[in-house]
Amino acid sequence: MELIEKLNWRFATKAMNGQKVPQEKVDKILEAARLAPTSSGLQPFEIIVITNQDVKEQIKPHAWNQPQIADCSHLLVFAAWDNYTEDRINSMFDLTNEIRGFKNEGWENYRQMLLATYPQRSAEENFIHAAKQAYISFSAAIIAAAFEGVDSTPMEGFSPEEVDKILNLKEKGLKSVLLLPLGYRNSESDWLVNLTKVRKSKENFITEIN
């Protein structure tokens, strides 16, 4: 029940107190994000971890001036590949072969199937697909943060184009998709802190087919 209790404890923190999150907790949150499943195991995104206060302040006005951007301990930026390329696909398959120490015929056939499919699609279609994978990792990070007793605020409300410029993401073939400030809640300033969590009932959320 510990995880469920932690998930009941967490909420989208609206005010943070500036207290630093211990690095070992941040490392566990990032590791959970790294271990999250992705389509074909390609992990088509990266996470940029920002602790530099000047950079956080630059990003804040492009995120509706949400105070958590500047007041958080660590700002995580999930940035997806702008496209699938042969090099990017091959690099992940080659890494798998290197780590496992052998080649598998079925795995190599699967590589060729992806190479014959993904690079031929439009860059926009591929970016949307890659962004969906980032969302999976994003969710894992939020859950891991709650487990570690660290507050977070999932954010889609920002200008990706401006954040990309600040972080020079275009040069890396990346586009920002999501922001996740990590820190600790300011209970005196956060209007949401004492409100009851509201979710659909199990009966209205889950359909069982037996």
BELVENKA-V431146 format. One record per residue. PSI is psi in whole degrees, -180 to 180 (none if undefined). D_CENTER is the distance of its C-alpha to the mean C-alpha in Angstrom with 2 decimals. Layout:
PSI&D_CENTER / PSI&D_CENTER
//
This chain:
-12&24.84 / -44&22.99 / -44&19.48 / -39&20.73 / -41&22.30 / -38&19.15 / -31&17.35 / -30&20.45 / -36&20.29 / 154&16.83 / 169&16.56 / 94&14.80 / 128&16.54 / -18&18.58 / 131&20.27 / 155&19.51 / 3&22.36 / -4&21.25 / 140&21.70 / 138&19.94 / 130&17.71 / 140&19.38 / -35&17.86 / -31&18.28 / -42&16.02 / -42&13.23 / -40&13.93 / -38&13.71 / -45&10.32 / -36&9.07 / -39&11.43 / -41&10.21 / -39&6.76 / -34&9.26 / -3&11.58 / 148&9.75 / 148&11.98 / 157&11.80 / 125&14.80 / 13&17.59 / 23&15.51 / -20&14.79 / 63&11.16 / 51&11.41 / 167&8.67 / 163&8.36 / 125&6.83 / 126&9.59 / 118&10.80 / 120&13.46 / -13&16.38 / 119&19.01 / -37&20.44 / -42&21.92 / -41&18.73 / -40&17.13 / -33&20.40 / -37&20.29 / -34&16.99 / -50&18.20 / -18&20.81 / 8&18.46 / 46&16.32 / 25&19.42 / 31&20.45 / 125&18.32 / -25&19.58 / -29&16.50 / -44&15.31 / -29&18.47 / -7&19.16 / 167&16.05 / -50&16.31 / 133&13.11 / 118&10.88 / 130&7.42 / 118&6.97 / 118&4.60 / 122&7.92 / 156&9.39 / 141&12.92 / -12&15.55 / 158&17.66 / 128&18.56 / 165&21.54 / -41&23.98 / -43&23.13 / -42&19.41 / -47&20.33 / -36&23.19 / -38&21.34 / -38&19.16 / -40&22.32 / -39&24.34 / -42&21.99 / -46&22.34 / -38&26.10 / -45&26.30 / -39&24.58 / -21&26.49 / 15&29.66 / 164&30.93 / 142&30.64 / 131&30.63 / -44&32.43 / -39&30.26 / -41&27.08 / -35&28.79 / -38&29.90 / -39&26.37 / -49&25.41 / -33&28.27 / -43&27.28 / -41&23.83 / -29&25.58 / -7&28.06 / -59&25.54 / -51&22.25 / -18&23.78 / -14&26.37 / 166&24.06 / 154&23.35 / -37&20.63 / -44&19.38 / -42&19.30 / -38&17.46 / -43&14.80 / -42&14.33 / -44&14.14 / -39&11.58 / -37&9.34 / -34&9.90 / -36&8.72 / -35&5.22 / -37&5.62 / -48&7.07 / -39&4.82 / -45&2.86 / -40&6.66 / -38&7.72 / -41&6.51 / -45&8.31 / -44&11.12 / -39&11.55 / -46&11.83 / -43&14.41 / -35&16.16 / 2&16.58 / 27&17.93 / 133&15.41 / 154&14.76 / 162&11.62 / 102&11.45 / 130&8.94 / 125&10.02 / -14&10.85 / 81&14.21 / 167&14.54 / 103&16.24 / -39&14.09 / -42&17.40 / -41&18.26 / -40&15.07 / -40&15.44 / -46&19.00 / -39&18.41 / 4&16.12 / 44&18.26 / -30&15.52 / -39&18.13 / -22&20.12 / 2&17.37 / 33&16.97 / 156&13.48 / 131&12.47 / 141&9.94 / -41&8.18 / 150&6.31 / 141&7.33 / 93&7.18 / 136&10.72 / 140&11.93 / -149&15.67 / 139&18.61 / 143&20.08 / 94&23.27 / -26&25.26 / -24&28.08 / -13&26.19 / 111&23.55 / -17&25.27 / -13&22.93 / -36&23.35 / 6&26.54 / 145&25.99 / 136&25.89 / 133&22.69 / 123&23.47 / 158&22.39 / 152&24.48 / 158&26.99 / -39&26.63 / -33&29.57 / 0&28.01 / -32&24.60 / 130&25.58 / 124&28.22 / 131&29.88 / 107&31.90 / none&34.32
//
